[in-house]
Amino acid sequence: MLSPVSSAAGRTAPRSVTRRRAAGAAAVGAVALGAATAAFAATPAQAAERAGTSDARAAAHQQIPDAQQFQCFSNIVERESGWNPQATNASSGAYGLVQALPASKMSSAGADWKTNAATQVKWGLNYMNERYGSPCGAWSFWQSHNWY
């Protein structure tokens, strides 16, 4: 015979009952996890946005090999656009990874500036280097002003 197990209420239950309760709780947890996962399943638009984000990061890594400068660039882009190459500020019209304003300025880096994350990275990196000396110089300015 199985020995009894104390419960939080001070009552005892056989170990077999305790095991069944634990198994039931695990099943409920698994169902809850499954429901939560389903709630976060990506729509086609969300999946495309995530792919764009991944492509954007890869393009930035290729163009900014220095880890510290990449991190500074990343810090700005994360806050400005969340790495979404199609991010648009509804009130100002700023656009893209680096929120260029006017957005058409990025055309100096390539005709595909609206859709190509690598072109946006190229323009943003050039802007940061020219105006602030480096992405880390731009990040330092951003930290004290919340814009760059």
N, C-alpha and C positions, 0 to 999 in steps of 0.2 A: 504494500500500500504506500502511496505517496504521502509525504509529510505535508502538513498545512503550511501556507505562506501567509504572513500578516499583510493586511491591506492598510491603506492610509487611514481608514475609518476605525482601525483597531480590530476588525473582524478577520477571520481566517478563511482561506479558501484552499481547496486541494491544488497541488501544483498543476494538475491536468487542466483545471479551470483557468488558472493563471496563464498557462500556455495558450489556450484557445483565445483568451482575451487579447493577449499580445499579438497573436496571429491576426485577429480581427482588426486590431489597431493598425497593424502594418498594412493590411489590405486597404483600409480606409485612407491611410497616408499615401499609398500608391495611387489610389483613385484621385485623390486631391492633387498629387503631383502631375498626373496625366491631364487633369482638367486645367491646371495652371499652364502646362506646356502647350496645350491646345489653344489657350487664350493668347499665347505669345507666338503662335504660328504666323509666319510671314505671309502677307498677301504678295501677289506678283510685284506690285509697285514697291513694297518694302524690301523684297528680295533684291530687286534691281538697285534700290538705293544702297543696300548693304554692299552689293558688288561694286558700286561706284566708290563707296567709301574705301573698300579694300584696294581698288585700283589706284585711288588717290594717294593712299599711304605708300603703296609700292612705288609710285612715280616720285613721291617726295624723297623716299629712301635712296632712289637711284640718283637724284639730283643733289642731294645733301648727304654726302658720305660721312661727314663728321657727326658723331653721335650727339654731342652737346648742341651743336647748331640745329640738328634735326629735332631734338627735344624742344628747343625754344620755338622753332617753326611750328611744331605739332601743338604746343601749348596755345599758341595764337589761333591756329586753324580750328582746334577743338572748341574754343570759345566763340569764334566768329561764325562757324558754319557747321560744327559737328562733323567735319570731313565730308560734307555733302556738296558735291560740285555744282548742284543746281540750287543751292540755298539762295533764297531771295529775301531781302528785307523789304517788307511790304510798304513801309513808310518812306524809306530813303531810295529804294531801288538798287542798293548795293547787292552784288551778285557773286556767287561762286565760293570757292574754298576760302579765299582771303578777303571776301566782301569788298571787291573793287567798286569804287564810286567815282565817276560813272563806270558802269560795268564794261562799256565799250573800250575802256583804256586797255583791257587785256588783249585787244586785237593786235597790239604791237608785238605780242609774243606768238601770235598765230591766228589764222582765220578760223580755226576750230575752237576758239576760246570758250564758247558756250557749252560745249559738250566734252571737251578733252581735259581731264584732270591734270595731265602732264603739262599742258599749255598753261593752265592756271597756276600750277606750282612754279613753272619757269617765270611767269610774270611776277608772282608774289615774291619769289626769292630775289629777283632783280630789284623790285621795289624796296624790300627790306634792306638789301645791301646798299642801294643808293641813298636812301633816306636815313637809315639808322646805323649803317656800317656792317650789319650782320643780322641774322634772325635773332640772336641773343640781345643785340642792341634794341631791336624792335620789341622783344619780349619785356625787356627792362622798362621801356617806355610804356608798354601796355599795362604792366602791373601798377604803375603809378597813375595812369589816366583812364584805364578801362577802354581804351581804343588805341589805335596806332595809325 
